[in-house]
Amino acid sequence: MAAAAGITELGGGLLTAAGIADPAGPLAIMGAMSIAATTHRAKGPLAAKGGFELPLTNLAAAAALVAAGPGKFRLGPSLPRPLGAVAAAGGALLTAGLLTRMLTAQQATQASPASSAPSSEPARPPGSEPESASQAQPR
């Protein structure tokens, strides 16, 4: 998932810098930053502690670029308005799906260690019988 987010961020940055296929570039950046903010949410809001402040700031900047448009100087045309709307809706659906997948995966991994708490019993080889009460040594 990290590779997909990195490729999306790089591609979105190149499209944004060139102004090609606007608003696809900033939308891709917004999707990657929403995943990054979700990934860093457990560390709190401060970027100094590895939190979600920087991805959230980048997401806001990309949203501002979507609203402002590519500007006067660009290398290619913008997407037609209907195609831009479809791209925005598709990106929102993909981001929502990835966020849901990440949130449910983290909840499952957080629940696993608690349910498999280490026991005080020493591990026995497979197939061995537990000691009877008369053979057990006091600890």
C-alpha positions in Angstrom: 0.0 0.0 0.0 2.9 2.3 0.7 4.2 1.9 -2.9 0.8 2.7 -4.3 0.6 5.9 -2.2 4.1 6.9 -3.2 3.4 6.4 -6.9 0.2 8.4 -6.6 1.9 11.2 -4.7 4.7 11.4 -7.3 2.3 11.3 -10.3 0.1 13.9 -8.7 3.0 16.1 -8.0 4.2 15.9 -11.6 0.7 16.5 -13.0 0.3 19.5 -10.7 3.7 21.0 -11.5 3.1 20.7 -15.2 -0.6 21.8 -15.1 -1.5 18.8 -17.2 -5.0 17.2 -16.8 -6.0 19.6 -14.1 -7.5 18.8 -11.5 -6.2 15.2 -11.6 -2.8 16.0 -10.1 -4.1 17.8 -6.9 -6.8 15.2 -6.5 -4.2 12.4 -6.5 -2.2 14.4 -3.9 -5.3 14.8 -1.8 -5.8 11.0 -1.9 -2.3 10.2 -0.9 -2.3 12.8 1.9 -5.5 11.4 3.3 -3.9 8.0 3.5 -0.8 9.5 5.1 -2.8 11.5 7.7 -4.7 8.3 8.6 -1.5 6.4 8.9 0.0 8.9 11.3 -3.1 9.6 13.4 -2.0 7.4 16.3 1.0 9.6 16.9 -1.1 12.7 17.5 -1.4 16.0 15.6 2.2 17.3 15.9 4.6 16.8 13.0 7.6 16.9 15.4 6.3 13.7 17.0 5.5 12.0 13.6 1.9 13.1 13.7 -0.6 14.0 11.0 0.0 17.8 10.9 2.1 17.8 7.7 -0.1 15.4 5.6 -3.1 17.4 6.6 -1.4 20.7 5.6 -0.4 19.2 2.3 -4.0 18.0 1.8 -5.3 21.5 2.4 -2.8 23.0 -0.1 -3.8 20.4 -2.7 -7.5 21.3 -2.1 -6.6 25.0 -2.6 -4.9 24.1 -5.9 -8.0 22.2 -7.1 -10.1 25.3 -6.3 -7.7 27.8 -7.9 -6.9 25.8 -11.1 -3.6 25.4 -12.9 -3.1 29.1 -13.7 -1.8 30.9 -16.8 1.3 28.8 -17.5 0.8 25.1 -18.1 2.0 22.4 -20.4 -1.3 20.8 -21.3 -5.0 21.2 -21.3 -7.3 20.7 -18.4 -9.6 17.7 -18.2 -13.1 18.4 -19.6 -15.5 19.3 -16.8 -17.5 16.0 -16.8 -14.3 13.9 -16.8 -12.9 16.0 -13.9 -16.1 15.3 -11.9 -15.8 11.6 -12.7 -12.1 11.7 -11.6 -13.0 13.4 -8.4 -15.8 11.0 -7.6 -13.6 8.0 -8.4 -10.7 9.3 -6.3 -13.0 9.9 -3.4 -14.4 6.4 -3.6 -10.9 4.9 -3.9 -9.7 7.0 -0.9 -12.7 6.0 1.2 -12.1 2.3 0.4 -8.4 2.5 1.3 -9.1 4.4 4.5 -11.7 1.8 5.5 -9.3 -1.0 4.7 -6.5 0.7 6.8 -8.8 1.5 9.7 -10.2 -2.1 9.9 -6.7 -3.6 9.5 -5.3 -1.6 12.3 -8.2 -2.4 14.6 -7.6 -6.1 13.8 -3.9 -6.0 14.6 -4.5 -4.1 17.8 -7.0 -6.6 18.9 -4.7 -9.6 18.2 -2.0 -9.0 20.7 -4.5 -8.4 23.5 -6.3 -11.7 22.8 -3.1 -13.7 22.6 -1.6 -12.6 25.9 1.4 -14.7 26.9 0.6 -17.3 29.5 2.7 -18.2 32.5 2.8 -21.8 31.5 6.0 -23.0 29.7 5.5 -24.1 26.1 5.2 -27.8 25.6 6.2 -29.7 22.5 3.3 -30.7 20.2 1.8 -34.1 21.2 3.1 -34.0 24.8 0.6 -34.6 27.6 0.2 -32.0 30.4 1.7 -33.0 33.7 -0.6 -34.5 36.3 -1.1 -32.8 39.6 1.1 -35.4 41.4 4.0 -34.9 39.0 3.9 -31.1 39.0 6.7 -29.3 40.8 6.0 -26.3 43.0 7.2 -23.0 41.6 
